[in-house]
């Protein structure tokens, strides 16, 4: 592991940026099926390529989600988008929130990696043995990265990630996200996701992780998170999607975001 950490650190140093662009683009296939199905997929692919090309100078990586991968196809049009990202010397992250038994996780990870992805996001709720261990094993063999969800960016995150649990080692009550941060260290994760919408949680988790595991913070803009606040709280990288993709000028927004956090 840690290949992802080295790649992003190098890209951040060279590009003087900490921005990961989320390709939060969607298709209207339900309404176009039977009429212009291919045309809508063509449009979605063009939009994704436009965002990649126009923001690559200000980004260190791109994050894909299901809204883009499902209509374009993991082995159909997605590999060409990943190739475009790799042509810029950047990294492609799949936000699949891996969350199944180990056998399924392992095979799904192989598919994602065969398509060209450099890292996957996974959910630590499922545990290690026969859960995430097979994912970490295959990722290590293939020199790919794993990022763990530790505190998500949406309003309901507290219902799961914020609940109080019993630490099996100490017998004391602890927040669930404390437990996940410690597991990220123990399991050798390349990073953790902590929502920019919860800067206090970023600061608390940073106290646990230090410089050992990077913090990736989504939720800037559309969900109300503030870029500078997240960075000051301890986030290493910002993941920004709709704020960029829904704008009329993705390059301008990406450049502004990158510039705003450069000196923080």
N, C-alpha and C positions, 0 to 999 in steps of 0.2 A: 504494500500500500504506500501511500504518501507520494505516488507519482503525480496525482492530481494537485496536491499541495505545491509541489515544485513547479508544475506547469503554470498554475495561476499566480504564484509568487513572481515567477519570471515575467509573465505577461503584464502583471501589475507594475513591475519595476520599469519595463521597457516602455509601456504605454502611458505610464503615470495615471492610471485609472483603477478603480475598484468596482466598476460597473459590469454586472451580468444582465444581459438583455433577455427578458422573457418573451418568447414568441407566442404571445397570447392572442392568436388569430383564430377565427372561427369560420365555419362553412354553413351554408343554409341548405344542406342537402335534403332535409325533410321536405322542404317546399319545392325543390327543383328536381327531385327524383322523378324519372320518367319523362322529363322535358329537356333539361340541360345539365344533367349530372356531371358530365365530363367538363363542361364549361365552368361550372362552379369550382371544381377541383383545380382547374387551370388557373382560375382567378386567385384561389387561396395560395397556390404554389407561387404565383407571381408576387403576391403581397409579401409572402415570407422571404423570398429572395430579395425583394426591395428593402425590407427592414434589415436583413443581414448585410447587404452591400452598403447601405447608407449609414449604418451605425457601427460597422466593424472597426473603424478608426478610434472609437471611443469605448469599446467593450473589451473585456478579457475572456468572455465566454458567452454562450447562448444556452438558454434553458427551454426545452420543449415540454409541452403538456399534452394531455389526451386530446384536447380540442383540435390540435393540429395533426397528431399522429394517426388518429382513427380515420379521418376522411382521406388522408393522403397515402396511408398504407406504410407499415413498417419496412417492408421490402419492395415497395413500389416507388414512391416519390421522395420519401424521407431520406434515403441514403444520398441522393444528389444534393439535398440541402446541407447535410452534414459535411459532404465533400467540400461544399462552398465555404463552410466555416473553417474546415481544416486548411483550405487554400490560403486563408488569412492568418494561419498559424494559431488559431483559437480553438477552444474546447467546447464540446457539445455535451450537455447534461440532460438526462431524461428524468422528468419529474413524475415517475410512475408510482411513487409512494408504495414501494414493494411491501406487501402485507399478507403473506400467505404462508403455508407450510414450506419447509425447506426444499422439498423436491420440486414444487412448483416455482419457488423463487429462483432456484438454480437454472431451470430450463428457460424461464422467462428472461433471466439475466443474459443467458447465452444468446437469445434472440436479439435483445437490445444491443449487445456488444457486436454481434455479427452485422447488424445494421450500421454500425460505426460509432455508437455512443461511447464517450470516454468515462462517464460516471452516471450512477443512478442514485436517486433519493429513496430511502427506505424508512419504514415505520418500526421503531424499536419495541412497540407494544407487544409484538409477537414473540419476543424473547430470543435466546441464543440457540440452544440445542434444538435441532430439527426446525429451526426458524430462520434466523439470519446467518447462522454459521455457514451454510452452504453458499449463500450469496457472497459473503466475505471471502470464502475459499476460492471460488471461481474468479472473483474480481482480482484477488491477489495473483493468481496464476496468469491472468491476462493483463496485468499491470493497469487495471482500471480502478476507479474510485467509488467509494460509498459515502454518502452524506446522510446523516440521521435526522429525522424530524425530532426536534426537542421542545419547541413551543411554536405552534402555527400562528398565522397572522390574522385569522378571522375571529369574530366576536365570541363564538362558542368554544374557543380553544381551552378555556378554563375548565370546561366540563370534563375534559379528558386529561390534557397535559398539566392542568393546574390542580388536580385533585391531590389530596393527601394520602400517602401510602406508608407502609411500614418498611423501613430499610432492613433487608434480611440480614445484613452484617452487624448492624448496631441495635436493631430492635426498636429504634426510635422513629417517630413520625417525620416524614420529609415530603416536600412537594414532588410530584411525579417528574417534573422537568429537571429537578436536581438529580434524580435517579438516572434519567436518560443521559444527562451530561456526563455523569460518571461512567456510564456504560460506553459512551463514545470514546472515552479515554481508554477504558479496559479493552475494548474490542478493536481498537486501532482505526477508528473511522477517520476519513479524510476531512470531515467537516460536520457541522450541525446547522440545522435551520432554526432560526429564532426570529419571529416576526418583528419587523421594524415598528409595528403598531404597539409594541410592548417594550419600550426602551429600558424600563426597570428590570425586566426579565433578562434582557441582553446583558446588563451590567452584572446581575447575579450569576448568570451562567459563565460570564467571562472570568469571574472570581474563581470558578472551579476549573475552567479549561486553561486559563493563562494563555500562553503562546503555543500550546501543544496542539490544539485543534481549532481550526478556523470557524468563524461564525458567518453564516450566510443569512442575510436578512431580506425577506420579501415584504411586500405590503406598502411600499413607498408610493404616494400619490393617490391612486384609485381607492385604496383602503384606508387612507388617512395618515400613513406613516411619514415621518420627515427624515430625509436623507442625512442631513448633518447631525441630527439628534441620535440616529442609529449608530453612526460612525463614532461619535463622541462617547456613546455608551459602551462601545467595545466591538461593534460589528467589523469584520474584516472586509466583507464584500456585500454589495447591495444587489438584490434581484429586482429589477423593475420591468414590468410587462405592459399593462394597459396604458399607463401614463405615456409610454413611448408609442406603442402600436396604434392607439386610438387617436393620436395626434395627426395633424396634417403634415407635420414635418418631423419625422422620427429622428433624423440626424441632428436637428437643432436641439430637440429635447434631450437626446443622449449626450450631446456635447455640453449642454448646460448642467445636467446632472453630474457628469464627470468633473467638470470644472468646479462645481460647488463643493465637492467633497475632497478635492485634491489637497487643499491646504489644511484640512481638519486633522 
